[in-house]
């Protein structure tokens, strides 16, 4: 029942955001834009997407290097397949894919690998939120959507910054952090508090295995490259839809930041609906509604399709090369999530 409820909510979110994104669509303009677009720009955009994958993979390797120097082939397999599973599987099953895959290809424990994923998520959340707040300072204040975008950026920064502050506190005062969790969450849900306390212990243990300064510098460098190339790619693909939609680098980075905030909203696999709605909001900060509701939405759909094809295609290729079965991997991930939920109810954390 719990999974059925989650699926229903995610599908409902997809329907709601899809309706909002396309409710004012100029379908004639959208279809004309799709027919007349210069799809040669898709070729360099796929090049940008591969650079994004490479930067994302190498920076993960920097984080893991404190535990083990994982060969690039194994790291690339775990990264490419993991991000594909994150995109296509429901119930956030894909969150466990990279830790599971890298644990099978190295001596790194799954819990420690999961910690590296959490650190990536916190870093990305804070970086994008901070970047968006800076960029929004240069967007004309009379744009109606601006206040909602600022609110999203502030909420995003607050959530990830709070998580980082607590985890740093736990790193320096582990026992106090555990007691704090038990004293607060434990009053409402003791089993959840036990789970959270064990997660804090596991996280702190993994944090103490962080790589040296050189590798951490590499992690932050690849983070800059990752988001820099990502935003530049958004600008490149916009060229396919003519002068009326061609985004400057500044505009592309704003749109990309808004997109990141948008796809954080839980939705059905594939991010359909939330993706298009977020791109529409981002474009609305710079372009008139007549453009956004026609060629703008055509661009949003092509952008979504390119990212989906690249991510899924690369994952399938790596899975085939590694002689892996999608069904078997999905089944293992399902068992991992079920195990996590069972231990949360029991108040204990299994060894990974």
Secondary structure, DSSP 8 states (H G I E B T S, - for coil): -HHHHHHHHHHHHHHHHHHHHHTT--HHHHHHHHHH--TTHHHHHHHHHHHHHHHHHHHHHHHHTTT----HHHHHHHHHHHHHHHHH-STTGGGGHHHHHHHHSSS--HHHHHHHHHHHHHHHHHHHHHHHHHHHTTS-TT-TTHHHHHHHHHHHHHHHHHHHHHHHHHHHSHHHHHHHHHHHHHHH-HHHHHHHHHHHHHHHHHHTT---HHHHHHHHHHHHHHHHHHHHHHHHHHGGG-TTT---HHHHHHHHHHHHHHHTS--STT-TTHHHHHHHHHHHTTS-HHHIIIIIHHHHHHHHHHHHHHHHHHHHHHHHHTT--HHHHHHHHHHHHHHHHHHHHHT-----
